[in-house]
Amino acid sequence: MKPHTTDVPETFDALLATLTATAGMEDEELLPDDNLFELGLDSVTLTRLIGQWRAAGVTAPLADFLERPTPEEWWEIVRDSRTGAGAAATG
């Protein structure tokens, strides 16, 4: 699996498109509550993808993505990390 883009997804649909391209899937194959690791996303690909997003402004730690492995949860992490909402909710 290769990461599709280094851009931080701006919408949930953009996140799904990035994940399906990374996984070599069709858009319709990936559902919001699918476990990405059960679908074959490996730790090397995850680390590379999240590293690219972090370089582009996502501040969430890798552990957040590991603990919440669905596209829907990843969208919440990316969205909140970019807007600072996650920090506001915990502080």
Protein Blocks (a to p, Z undefined) as FASTA:
>chain_A
ZZfbfcdcfbfklmmmmmmmmnopafklpcfklcfklnopafklmmmmmmmmmmnopabd
fklmmmmmcfklmmmmmmmmmnommmmmmZZ
